[in-house]
Amino acid sequence: MATRGSAQARTQAEHVARLLEDAHDGVQVELVFVETTGDRRQDVPLHTIGGQGVFVKEVQRAVLDGRADIAAHSAKDLPSIEEPGLSIGAFCARRSPADALIGRRLEQLPRGGVVATGAVRRRAQLHAVRPDLEFVELRGNIQTRLGKVPDGGAIVMAIAALEVLGMTELVAQELDPEVFVPAIGQGCVAIECRSDDAAVLDLLRAVDHPATRRAVETERSFLATLGSGCTLPVGAYANHDELHGFLADPDSGLSLRRVVALRDGEESAQASALALDLRRAIDDG
């Protein structure tokens, strides 16, 4: 199994490896650690070096080259269009999709308080409810980021990352994912393999979680409709019966959040329609 070498990625991969080994007698999983562009370029904001995809390309290449049979990714890092030659064989059961503040709660932040986050989506949503806040860049591994809580301020992190490492006691405030809409696929680990590897695809069915697959595929349809060239702050969150979509325009300051009730079998079409509706509204100002 190819994976990034960070503590979070390693722990996620080890968990999936145990699930596969428990599900299939005789299967043993060896981890292959890969450094990605996103790991190497921690001195610049993510959106300036490619944004989505910068944490997955080299890991995917390990599978395409035959150095690994499968690849483990945080689903939120995967582009909405599948890599040619690869298929997502499993969406593992989702952890919390929500973001959290570390340091101070939102209402505890003073006027002009500082929040550190590298995500334009998080900045746009926090700015919508607290336009007085100041934002600074935040990159690095989890331990590095936890050491950068501004004096009297906060950082924003995915709760799932803290769950993986057993550090949820650091959460000052969980942000409601229906209000602060998370990244597409946040909290889920996706497992890729070669599209023509029927044996491995069959093995991965044991760790595929149907409810998570439905939710994340719905969110990915929302993102795919906006297109790979969309650089606007975007988020989507599908729960059991609703899809929450978010889109913003940093230049105008306009941010929109809308929700639709999901119908079985129509989720992809509904996600696409919601994405188009939000994009038109943003373009119309």
N, C-alpha and C positions, 0 to 999 in steps of 0.2 A: 504494500500500500504506500503510494507516494503521498507525502504531506509536507507542509512547511515545518520548520524546526522550532517555532516559538512554543512556549510552555502551553498556551491554549491549544494550538494546533496539534501538538504532540498528545496532549491529554484527550482531546476529542478523538484522534485517530486510535489511540489505545483502547478507548471505550468501544468504538466500532469493531476493532479487532476482536475484543472479547465476545461481543455479540455474535460475530460470525463464527468464531471458534466454538461457542456454546451451541450454536444452531446446527453445526455440521460436524459430525464425527470425522476425525482425521484431517481437518483443515487447520493449518497453522498460518498465521499472518505475520509477515516481517515488514517493518517500517523502513521506508526509503526517504531520507530527509532531503529536501530541495530548497535552495534559497531562491527567492523570487525578486523581481524588480522592486516591488513594494517594500521588501525587507531591506534591500540595499540602499534605497533612496529615502531615508528617513529624515533628510534635511530639508525636504520641500513638501508643500501641500499635495495631497493625493490627486486632487483634480487637475494639477498642472503636469502630472506624469502619466495621465491616462485614466485615472479614476478606476471605475469598475474593470476588473480583469488583470490589474497589475499584481494581484496576489495568486493568480491561478495559472498563467500561461506556462511557466516553467514546470509546474507540477503536472499539468496536462501533457506536456511534451515527454515527460518520463514514461507515461502510459503509451503514448503513440510510438515512442521509440522502443518499447518492449522492456524497459528497465523496471517497470512495475505493471501489475495487472489491473489495479484500481487506484483511484486518487480520491482523497478526502478533502473537501473544501467547506468552508463556511458558505452556505448557500447565498448569502448576501454579496459575496465576492464574485459570483458567477455572472457573466454577461447573459442577457436574456435570450440570445441566440446560441444554440448548442455548437460546440466546436466540431467541425467536420471530422468524422471518424470516431467520435465519442458519443456515448449516451449516458444519461443520468439513470443509473440502475436502482438507486434507492434515495429516498428522502427520509432520513432517520427522524424518529419522534422529536418533535420540537420542544426546546426549552422555552423559557420566557422570551417573547418577542420584544419586550419593552426596553426602553432606555431608562437610565437612572442618573440622578445627580449624586456626585461624591463630594463631600465637603459641607455645603449648606443646602437647605431646601430652597425652593424658588422664592417663597415669601420671606425667607431670612436674608436673601441677598440685598445689600444696600442699594440705593439708587446709584446707577453707574457702576454696579458691581461687575466683576470680571468672571467670565465663563470661558474655559478652555475646551475647545473641540475642533477637530479638523474637518468635520462634516458640514457642508453647506446646508444640508437638509435640517440638521439639528439647530444650526444658527437661525435659519429662517423661521422655524416653528417657535423657538424661544423668543425671538425678536417680535413675533406677532403678539405675544402676551406680555412681554416686557421690553418695549422698544428702548428703554433707558440702558439696557445692559451693554457692556463692551465684551467683544469676543477676541480671543487670541488663539493662535494655531496650537494644535496638540498632535504630536506623532510619537512613535516609539512603541515598544512592547508594553504589556500591561503594567509591569512593575515600574517602568520608566514613567508612564503616564500617571500612575498613582502618586509618584513623587513630585508631580507638577501641579498640584492643587493650588490655585492662586490664594494669597493671603486674604482671608475673608470672603473668598469666592468659591467656585465649584468647577469640576470637570464633568463631562458627560460620557458615559460608557454604556455599552450593552449589558444588561443584567445577565444574559446567557454566558458572557465571557467570565463574569464573576462566579456564576454557578459552576462552570466547568472547573474552576480552580478553588472552589470552596471558600470564596471571599465575600459572600453576600452581606456579611455583617458591616461592610463598609458603605452600604447604600444609605444615603441620607434621605432620598425621596425617589420612589418609583414613579415614572411618568406614564400616565394612562396612554396605552397605545392607540386608543380610539380618539385621543386628542393630539398627542405628540406621535404622529404616525411613523412607525419605524421603517427601516430600509427593507426592501423586498427580500424575503427569505430570512430575515434576521432571527436567530435562535435555532436554526436548522443546520444540520450537517448533511451535505449532498455527496453521494458517492458516484463517481464516474468510472466507466470502463470502455474498452473498445466496442464499437457498435456491432462488430461481427463475432464477438466472443460470447456465444450462446451459453456456454457452461458457466462463465462468471456471472452473466446476467441472471441466470437461474439461481446461483448462490446468493446474489444480492437481494432477491425477493424476500428472504427471511428477515432482513432488517429494514425493509421498506414499510413506512407507516402511512396507511391510506389517508387518514384525516390530514396529516401533515402534507402529503403529496397534493391533495386537493387544494389546500390553502396556498401552498407555495406556487403551484402551477398557475393558480388564479392570479396571484400577485405578479408572476413573471409575464403573464399575458398583458397585464396593465403596462409593465415596463416596455415590453416588446413593441406595443402599439406606439409608444412615444418615440421609439427608434434609438439606435445606438448612438446617434449624433446628438441626442438631447443632453444638454449640460445643465439644465435647470435643476434646482433642488426638488427631489421627487421621493415619495414614500407610498407604500401600500401595505395594508394589513387585512387579511381575510381571517375572520373567525368562523364559527360554525354556520352562521346564517347571514353575515354581512361582509361587504368589502368597503374598507375606508381608504380613500385615495387622497393624496396631497400633492400639490404642485405650487411652485412659487417662482417669482421673477425678482431676483435680487436688485435689478436696476430700478424697477418701479416701486419695489417694496410690497407688491401685491402678492398675497398668499391665499390659497384656496384649499379647503378641505370638504370633501363630500362623501356621502355614504349611499350604497345601494343594497337592497335585500337580495341575496343570492338565490337563484333557482337551480335545482339539480339539473345537470346536463347543459346548462347555459352559462356557466361561470366564465368561460373564456370570452364569449361574446359580450357579456356584461362588463367584464374588466376592460375590454377594448373600448366599449362605448363610453365608459366612465373616463378613461384616459383622454379620449377625443374631446369629450365635453369639457374637461378641465383645461386642455390645451387651447381650445377655442376661447374659453373665458379669459385665460391669461393673455392670449394674443389680442383680444378685444379690449383689454385693459379694464 
